[in-house]
Amino acid sequence: AAHGVQFGYHNHHVEFLEVDGQVPFDYLMQNTDPDLVKIELDLGWLAIAGVDAHEYLLRYQGRVIACHLKDYAPERGRAADGSALPLQRALVEPGGGTLDWQALLDTMAATNVRHGFIEIDVSDDPLGAVTRGFKYLSALRC
């Protein structure tokens, strides 16, 4: 802390699967010091978990220091024969899935989330995906 370094916890989907009636992510946040443990909220993994990103941005306002900006395209999580692909295949660049990015950016701004990072977990064209996501988000911010 003396050198300006902070710890930011990055979520995936499994932290939102209830265990004995408790959501592990919430348990972790309730049992750690908000001044010492910040959050780098991954919006794509929240979508896979079926969690409302706006609710979590508001619930942990002041603690979320950054968001990973990735979209959720559930149909990309299935092969042509209907078999399941790795969940990461359903995480795509912003604008390529089902999330309402204008509303998410507005909630991030309202809760003073200062940083957003386009992150692509798995892609056949990672640079193209980041470029498309950046162009899409840039057009929304105008």
C-alpha positions in Angstrom: 0.0 0.0 0.0 2.9 2.3 0.7 3.9 2.1 -2.9 0.3 2.6 -4.3 -0.3 -1.1 -5.1 -3.8 -2.4 -4.6 -5.3 -5.9 -4.8 -8.2 -6.3 -7.2 -10.1 -9.6 -7.2 -11.1 -10.9 -10.6 -14.2 -13.1 -10.8 -15.3 -15.9 -13.1 -18.8 -17.5 -13.0 -18.2 -20.2 -10.3 -18.0 -17.6 -7.5 -21.7 -17.0 -8.1 -22.9 -20.6 -7.7 -24.5 -20.9 -4.3 -22.9 -23.1 -1.7 -25.0 -23.9 1.4 -27.3 -20.9 0.5 -24.4 -18.5 0.2 -22.9 -16.9 -2.9 -19.1 -17.3 -2.5 -18.3 -14.0 -4.2 -20.5 -12.1 -1.7 -19.1 -14.1 1.2 -15.6 -13.1 0.1 -16.5 -9.5 -0.2 -18.3 -9.4 3.2 -15.3 -11.0 4.9 -12.5 -8.9 3.5 -11.5 -5.3 4.1 -12.9 -3.0 1.4 -9.8 -0.8 1.7 -7.5 -3.8 1.0 -9.5 -6.0 -1.4 -10.9 -4.2 -4.5 -12.8 -5.7 -7.4 -12.0 -6.1 -11.1 -15.5 -7.2 -12.2 -15.6 -9.4 -15.3 -18.9 -8.5 -17.0 -18.8 -11.5 -19.4 -18.4 -14.1 -16.6 -21.2 -12.4 -14.7 -23.5 -12.9 -17.8 -22.5 -16.5 -17.9 -23.4 -16.9 -14.2 -26.8 -15.2 -14.9 -25.9 -12.4 -12.5 -27.1 -8.8 -13.0 -23.9 -6.7 -13.6 -25.7 -3.5 -12.7 -26.7 -4.9 -9.3 -23.1 -5.9 -8.6 -21.7 -2.5 -9.7 -24.2 -0.8 -7.4 -23.8 -3.2 -4.5 -20.0 -2.8 -4.4 -19.8 0.8 -5.5 -16.5 2.3 -4.5 -14.9 -1.1 -4.4 -15.0 -1.9 -8.1 -11.9 -0.3 -9.6 -12.1 -1.8 -13.1 -14.2 -4.0 -15.3 -13.3 -6.6 -17.9 -15.4 -5.7 -20.9 -16.5 -8.8 -22.8 -19.9 -9.7 -24.2 -21.9 -13.0 -23.9 -23.1 -14.8 -27.0 -24.7 -18.0 -25.7 -25.0 -19.6 -29.1 -21.2 -19.5 -29.5 -20.9 -21.9 -26.6 -22.3 -24.8 -28.8 -20.8 -26.6 -31.7 -22.7 -27.2 -35.0 -23.8 -30.6 -33.7 -25.2 -29.1 -30.5 -22.4 -30.3 -28.2 -21.0 -27.9 -25.6 -17.9 -26.0 -26.3 -15.7 -24.5 -23.5 -17.6 -21.6 -21.8 -14.9 -19.2 -22.9 -16.1 -19.6 -26.5 -19.3 -17.8 -25.6 -17.4 -14.7 -24.4 -16.9 -12.3 -27.3 -16.0 -8.7 -27.9 -18.3 -6.0 -26.7 -21.1 -5.6 -29.3 -20.9 -9.2 -30.4 -23.4 -10.6 -27.9 -26.4 -9.9 -25.8 -25.3 -7.3 -23.2 -26.6 -3.7 -23.2 -23.3 -1.9 -23.4 -24.7 1.7 -23.2 -26.5 0.8 -20.0 -23.4 -0.9 -18.6 -21.1 2.0 -19.5 -23.7 4.4 -17.8 -23.7 2.3 -14.6 -19.9 2.1 -14.6 -19.8 5.9 -14.9 -22.4 6.4 -12.2 -20.5 4.2 -9.8 -17.1 5.8 -10.7 -15.5 2.7 -12.3 -12.6 4.4 -13.9 -11.1 1.6 -16.0 -12.5 -0.9 -18.5 -10.4 -3.4 -20.3 -11.5 -5.3 -23.4 -10.5 -8.9 -22.7 -11.0 -11.8 -25.1 -10.6 -15.2 -23.4 -10.6 -17.4 -26.6 -10.8 -16.2 -30.2 -9.7 -17.3 -33.6 -9.0 -13.6 -34.3 -8.0 -11.9 -31.0 -6.7 -8.7 -32.4 -9.7 -8.3 -34.7 -12.0 -9.0 -31.8 -10.4 -6.4 -29.6 -10.5 -3.9 -32.5 -14.2 -4.5 -33.2 -15.0 -4.2 -29.5 -13.0 -1.0 -29.2 -14.8 0.6 -32.2 -18.2 -0.5 -30.9 -17.6 0.9 -27.4 -16.0 4.1 -28.8 -19.1 4.8 -30.9 -21.3 4.4 -27.8 -19.3 6.9 -25.8 -19.7 9.7 -28.4 
